[in-house]
Amino acid sequence: MGKPAVKFVTDFGPLLIFFVIYFKNGQDLKIAIPPFVLATIVSLLIVFFLEKKIPMVPLTSGILITLFGGLTLYFDNKIFFYMKPTIINILFAGVLFFGKYFSKKPLLKVLLQNSLNLEDEGWKKLTYRWTYFFIFVAILNEAVWRTQTEALWVNFKVWGLLPISLIFFASQVPLINKYRLK
């Protein structure tokens, strides 16, 4: 299996495991959360074994999945798990927004400098756009879990957030091309 395939499996495997177990076992979060947490930890260990490091975003997500999954089970309260995507996205938005006060470079530049090479103005605009996107997704998650059934929220979490993120990322290509350093 090539590196892109391993990355795909470690990124989306735990979520797929969660989805399948949730719907195969009577739509019960209590049954689906433990394998999701375990699969997330295993995927982080695989990434560490292969790359000798764990990137900050998957590590943060893994910690929060474990924390909020554990809180959901311990307190027998699904709200912790429903709010996890909201909290992760607000956290990412806050880190990007406030990162400019603690770093001389836009934080997105620090995180993605090996993947993209942009002018500083491009990094600044991209950082703001990602900040707004994370806030939008947090609000969207809140709206879905508070107004829809749990099953619809699970489908949204698994099948809605990824396409929304891909569409947003694709919409940033013109900005990236405009500010790409030659």
C-alpha positions as CSV (number, residue, x, y, z in Angstrom):
1,M,0.0,0.0,0.0
2,G,1.4,3.4,-1.0
3,K,1.8,6.4,1.2
4,P,-1.3,8.2,-0.1
5,A,-3.4,5.1,0.5
6,V,-2.1,4.7,4.0
7,K,-2.8,8.4,4.7
8,F,-6.3,8.0,3.4
9,V,-6.9,4.9,5.5
10,T,-5.5,6.5,8.7
11,D,-7.5,9.7,8.1
12,F,-10.8,8.2,7.2
13,G,-10.7,4.6,8.4
14,P,-11.7,5.4,12.0
15,L,-14.7,7.5,10.8
16,L,-15.8,4.7,8.5
17,I,-15.5,2.2,11.3
18,F,-17.6,4.5,13.5
19,F,-20.3,4.8,10.8
20,V,-20.6,1.1,10.0
21,I,-20.7,0.1,13.7
22,Y,-23.2,2.8,14.5
23,F,-25.7,1.7,11.8
24,K,-25.1,-2.1,12.1
25,N,-25.8,-2.0,15.9
26,G,-29.1,-0.2,16.2
27,Q,-27.8,3.4,15.9
28,D,-26.2,3.2,19.4
29,L,-23.4,5.7,20.1
30,K,-22.3,3.8,23.2
31,I,-21.5,0.8,21.0
32,A,-19.9,2.9,18.1
33,I,-17.7,5.2,20.2
34,P,-15.2,2.7,21.7
35,P,-14.1,1.2,18.4
36,F,-13.9,4.7,16.9
37,V,-11.6,5.8,19.7
38,L,-9.5,2.6,19.4
39,A,-9.3,3.0,15.6
40,T,-8.3,6.6,16.0
41,I,-5.5,5.7,18.4
42,V,-4.3,2.9,16.1
43,S,-4.3,5.2,13.1
44,L,-2.2,7.8,15.0
45,L,0.2,5.0,16.0
46,I,0.5,3.9,12.4
47,V,1.3,7.5,11.3
48,F,3.9,7.8,14.0
49,F,5.4,4.4,13.1
50,L,5.7,5.4,9.4
51,E,6.6,9.1,9.7
52,K,8.3,9.2,13.2
53,K,5.9,12.1,14.1
54,I,2.2,12.8,14.3
55,P,1.0,16.0,12.5
56,M,-0.7,18.5,14.9
57,V,-4.2,18.4,13.3
58,P,-4.6,14.6,13.5
59,L,-3.1,14.5,17.0
60,T,-5.4,17.3,18.3
61,S,-8.4,15.5,16.7
62,G,-7.3,12.2,18.2
63,I,-7.0,13.7,21.6
64,L,-10.4,15.4,21.4
65,I,-12.1,12.2,20.0
66,T,-10.8,10.2,22.9
67,L,-11.7,12.9,25.4
68,F,-15.2,13.6,24.2
69,G,-15.9,10.0,23.4
70,G,-14.8,9.1,27.0
71,L,-16.9,11.9,28.5
72,T,-19.9,10.7,26.5
73,L,-19.6,7.2,27.8
74,Y,-18.7,8.2,31.4
75,F,-21.5,10.6,31.9
76,D,-23.9,8.8,29.5
77,N,-24.5,12.1,27.8
78,K,-24.4,12.2,23.9
79,I,-24.1,16.0,23.9
80,F,-20.3,15.7,24.5
81,F,-19.9,13.7,21.3
82,Y,-22.3,15.9,19.3
83,M,-20.3,19.0,20.3
84,K,-16.9,17.5,19.5
85,P,-16.9,18.7,15.9
86,T,-18.0,22.2,17.0
87,I,-15.2,22.4,19.6
88,I,-12.6,21.1,17.2
89,N,-13.5,23.6,14.5
90,I,-13.7,26.5,17.0
91,L,-10.3,25.5,18.4
92,F,-8.8,25.4,14.9
93,A,-10.4,28.8,14.0
94,G,-9.0,30.3,17.3
95,V,-5.5,28.9,16.7
96,L,-5.4,30.3,13.2
97,F,-6.9,33.7,14.2
98,F,-4.8,34.2,17.4
99,G,-1.7,32.6,15.9
100,K,-0.9,35.8,14.2
101,Y,-0.3,37.4,17.6
102,F,2.2,34.7,18.6
103,S,4.1,34.1,15.4
104,K,5.8,36.4,12.9
105,K,4.4,34.3,10.1
106,P,0.7,33.3,9.5
107,L,0.2,30.0,11.4
108,L,-1.2,28.3,8.3
109,K,2.1,29.0,6.6
110,V,4.0,27.3,9.4
111,L,1.6,24.3,9.2
112,L,1.5,24.0,5.4
113,Q,4.9,25.4,4.3
114,N,6.0,22.0,3.0
115,S,2.9,21.7,0.9
116,L,2.4,25.2,-0.4
117,N,4.7,28.1,-1.3
118,L,2.8,31.3,-1.3
119,E,3.4,35.0,-1.0
120,D,2.8,36.4,2.5
121,E,-0.4,38.1,1.3
122,G,-1.7,34.8,0.0
123,W,-1.0,33.1,3.4
124,K,-2.8,35.9,5.2
125,K,-5.9,35.6,3.0
126,L,-5.9,31.9,3.1
127,T,-5.6,31.9,6.9
128,Y,-8.6,34.2,7.2
129,R,-10.6,32.1,4.8
130,W,-9.8,28.9,6.7
131,T,-10.7,30.6,10.0
132,Y,-14.1,31.7,8.7
133,F,-14.6,28.2,7.3
134,F,-13.9,26.5,10.6
135,I,-16.4,28.9,12.3
136,F,-19.0,28.2,9.6
137,V,-18.6,24.4,10.0
138,A,-18.8,24.7,13.8
139,I,-22.1,26.6,13.5
140,L,-23.4,24.2,10.9
141,N,-22.6,21.2,13.2
142,E,-24.5,22.9,16.0
143,A,-27.5,23.6,13.7
144,V,-27.6,20.0,12.5
145,W,-27.3,18.2,15.9
146,R,-29.7,20.5,17.6
147,T,-32.4,20.3,14.9
148,Q,-32.1,16.9,13.3
149,T,-32.2,13.2,14.4
150,E,-29.0,11.6,15.7
151,A,-28.9,9.3,12.6
152,L,-29.0,12.3,10.3
153,W,-26.3,14.0,12.3
154,V,-24.1,10.9,12.0
155,N,-24.6,10.9,8.3
156,F,-23.8,14.6,8.2
157,K,-20.7,14.1,10.3
158,V,-19.4,11.2,8.0
159,W,-20.7,12.1,4.6
160,G,-21.5,15.8,4.8
161,L,-18.4,17.4,6.4
162,L,-15.9,15.8,4.0
163,P,-17.6,17.0,0.8
164,I,-18.1,20.5,2.3
165,S,-14.4,20.6,3.2
166,L,-13.3,19.4,-0.3
167,I,-15.6,22.0,-2.0
168,F,-14.2,24.7,0.2
169,F,-10.6,23.6,-0.4
170,A,-11.3,23.5,-4.2
171,S,-12.7,27.0,-4.0
172,Q,-9.3,28.2,-2.6
173,V,-7.3,27.0,-5.7
174,P,-7.7,30.3,-7.5
175,L,-6.3,32.2,-4.5
176,I,-3.5,29.7,-4.1
177,N,-2.6,30.0,-7.8
178,K,-2.7,33.8,-7.7
179,Y,-0.2,34.0,-4.8
180,R,1.9,30.9,-5.6
181,L,5.6,31.8,-5.6
182,K,7.3,30.8,-8.8
